[in-house]
Amino acid sequence: MSESTASGTAAENAAEATTSGAPAGATGVTATGPTATEATAREENPRYRGVEVERVGLRHYRATNAAGDSVDFGQGEGLLTPVELLLAAVAGCSAVDVDVVSSRRAEPEELRVRASGLKVTDEGGGSRLDDVELSFSVRFPEGSAGEKARAMVPRLVELSQTKDCTVSRTVEHPTSVTMSVED
């Protein structure tokens, strides 16, 4: 598998991938996918996580996990965009972190996380999100159990960001992304 450094836009690299087999300037894009043995070994790793995305219509896609659970997304009425799904994943992961621990003390009356980011274009012309922010709104019932749960929230949010939330930590830290095209 050959890999080279990025030089063109994602669309240019994708176009080159379909015409030349091994695009010049496509970071982590290979003309062929992993061998069956490599794929099996990766999938047997207990740390493996994966989904499959398929096109189900014009600008409409479905992501399905190994258990068969799925979510539809894309562009159009009733669909979240991929960027909105990314923001939902960051907010959802952190919400779970806060909820699982705090609800042991008291069931929240409200737990809401607002996620936002700014879409930017880097020097190479690639687009990405920057300045992603999460804002938590959590309310618990009155009483000592609710007060104990409420007091935990700031520390749980901090732990989610610095340790527990795989999604936000993946976004915050450099992460290798390799793409391949199957025969």
C-alpha positions as CSV (number, residue, x, y, z in Angstrom):
1,M,0.0,0.0,0.0
2,S,1.4,3.4,-0.9
3,E,0.8,6.5,1.1
4,S,2.0,10.0,0.3
5,T,1.7,13.6,1.6
6,A,-1.4,15.7,1.0
7,S,-1.2,18.4,-1.7
8,G,-4.6,18.8,-3.3
9,T,-8.1,19.2,-2.0
10,A,-10.1,16.3,-0.8
11,A,-12.2,16.3,-3.9
12,E,-9.1,16.4,-6.2
13,N,-7.5,13.6,-4.2
14,A,-10.8,11.6,-4.5
15,A,-10.9,12.2,-8.2
16,E,-7.3,11.1,-8.6
17,A,-7.9,8.0,-6.6
18,T,-10.6,6.9,-9.0
19,T,-8.5,7.5,-12.1
20,S,-4.9,6.7,-11.2
21,G,-5.2,4.0,-8.5
22,A,-2.5,5.7,-6.3
23,P,-3.2,9.4,-6.0
24,A,-0.3,11.8,-5.7
25,G,-0.8,13.9,-2.7
26,A,-3.5,11.9,-0.9
27,T,-2.8,11.5,2.7
28,G,-3.5,8.0,3.9
29,V,-5.5,7.1,0.7
30,T,-4.5,3.8,-0.8
31,A,-5.7,2.2,-4.0
32,T,-6.6,-1.0,-2.3
33,G,-8.0,-1.9,1.1
34,P,-6.4,-4.1,3.7
35,T,-6.0,-7.8,3.0
36,A,-8.6,-10.1,4.4
37,T,-6.1,-11.3,7.0
38,E,-5.3,-7.7,8.1
39,A,-9.0,-6.8,8.3
40,T,-9.8,-9.9,10.4
41,A,-6.9,-9.3,12.8
42,R,-8.0,-5.7,13.3
43,E,-11.6,-6.6,13.8
44,E,-10.7,-9.3,16.4
45,N,-8.8,-6.8,18.5
46,P,-10.9,-6.2,21.7
47,R,-10.3,-2.4,21.3
48,Y,-11.8,-2.4,17.7
49,R,-14.7,-0.1,17.1
50,G,-16.4,0.2,13.7
51,V,-19.4,1.2,11.6
52,E,-20.3,0.8,8.0
53,V,-21.8,3.7,6.0
54,E,-23.9,3.1,2.9
55,R,-25.7,5.3,0.5
56,V,-29.4,4.8,0.7
57,G,-30.5,7.7,-1.5
58,L,-29.5,11.1,-2.9
59,R,-27.4,12.7,-0.1
60,H,-28.8,10.2,2.4
61,Y,-26.6,7.7,4.2
62,R,-26.9,5.1,6.9
63,A,-24.2,4.2,9.5
64,T,-24.7,0.7,10.9
65,N,-22.7,-0.9,13.8
66,A,-21.8,-4.6,14.3
67,A,-25.0,-5.0,16.4
68,G,-27.2,-3.8,13.5
69,D,-28.1,-0.5,15.2
70,S,-28.2,2.4,12.7
71,V,-28.5,6.1,12.2
72,D,-29.4,7.9,9.0
73,F,-27.7,11.2,8.1
74,G,-26.8,13.4,5.1
75,Q,-28.2,16.5,3.7
76,G,-31.9,17.2,3.5
77,E,-35.0,17.4,5.6
78,G,-34.9,15.3,8.8
79,L,-31.2,14.5,8.5
80,L,-28.2,15.7,10.5
81,T,-25.2,16.5,8.5
82,P,-21.9,14.6,9.2
83,V,-20.5,17.7,10.9
84,E,-23.6,17.9,13.2
85,L,-23.2,14.2,13.9
86,L,-19.6,14.9,15.0
87,L,-20.8,17.6,17.3
88,A,-23.5,15.3,18.6
89,A,-20.9,12.6,19.2
90,V,-18.7,14.9,21.3
91,A,-21.7,16.2,23.3
92,G,-23.3,12.8,23.6
93,C,-20.1,11.1,24.9
94,S,-19.6,13.8,27.5
95,A,-23.3,13.8,28.5
96,V,-23.1,10.0,29.1
97,D,-19.9,10.5,31.2
98,V,-21.7,13.1,33.4
99,D,-25.0,11.3,33.5
100,V,-23.7,7.8,34.4
101,V,-22.0,9.0,37.6
102,S,-24.2,11.9,38.7
103,S,-27.4,9.8,38.3
104,R,-26.1,7.4,40.9
105,R,-26.8,10.2,43.4
106,A,-30.0,11.6,41.9
107,E,-31.8,11.3,38.6
108,P,-31.4,14.6,36.7
109,E,-34.5,16.6,35.9
110,E,-32.7,18.0,32.9
111,L,-29.4,17.2,31.3
112,R,-28.7,19.1,28.1
113,V,-25.4,19.7,26.3
114,R,-25.1,22.3,23.5
115,A,-22.2,21.7,21.1
116,S,-20.9,24.2,18.6
117,G,-17.8,24.8,16.5
118,L,-16.5,27.1,13.8
119,K,-15.9,25.7,10.3
120,V,-12.5,26.9,9.1
121,T,-10.4,26.4,6.0
122,D,-6.7,25.7,6.7
123,E,-3.8,26.9,4.6
124,G,-4.0,23.8,2.4
125,G,-7.6,24.5,1.6
126,G,-9.0,21.7,3.8
127,S,-12.0,22.4,5.9
128,R,-12.4,21.4,9.5
129,L,-14.0,22.5,12.8
130,D,-12.1,24.6,15.3
131,D,-13.0,26.2,18.6
132,V,-15.5,23.4,19.5
133,E,-17.4,24.3,22.7
134,L,-19.7,22.3,24.9
135,S,-22.1,24.0,27.4
136,F,-23.8,21.8,30.0
137,S,-27.2,22.5,31.6
138,V,-27.9,20.0,34.3
139,R,-30.7,20.3,36.9
140,F,-31.4,17.9,39.8
141,P,-34.3,17.7,42.3
142,E,-34.1,19.6,45.5
143,G,-32.7,17.8,48.5
144,S,-29.4,16.4,49.7
145,A,-29.1,13.8,46.9
146,G,-29.7,16.5,44.3
147,E,-27.2,18.8,45.9
148,K,-24.6,16.0,46.0
149,A,-25.2,15.2,42.3
150,R,-25.1,18.9,41.3
151,A,-21.8,19.4,43.2
152,M,-20.3,16.5,41.1
153,V,-21.0,18.0,37.7
154,P,-18.0,20.4,37.3
155,R,-15.5,17.7,38.2
156,L,-17.3,15.1,35.9
157,V,-17.2,17.6,33.0
158,E,-13.5,18.1,33.6
159,L,-12.9,14.3,33.8
160,S,-14.9,13.8,30.6
161,Q,-12.7,16.3,28.7
162,T,-9.3,15.2,30.1
163,K,-9.8,11.5,30.5
164,D,-13.1,9.7,29.8
165,C,-14.7,11.0,26.6
166,T,-13.1,9.1,23.7
167,V,-14.8,11.2,21.2
168,S,-13.7,14.7,22.4
169,R,-10.2,13.4,23.2
170,T,-9.9,12.0,19.6
171,V,-11.0,15.4,18.2
172,E,-8.6,17.3,20.5
173,H,-5.5,15.2,19.8
174,P,-3.8,14.4,16.5
175,T,-5.4,11.2,15.2
176,S,-4.2,9.0,12.3
177,V,-6.9,8.6,9.7
178,T,-6.2,6.2,6.8
179,M,-8.5,5.8,3.8
180,S,-8.4,3.1,1.3
181,V,-10.4,2.1,-1.8
182,E,-11.4,-1.5,-2.1
183,D,-11.2,-3.3,-5.4
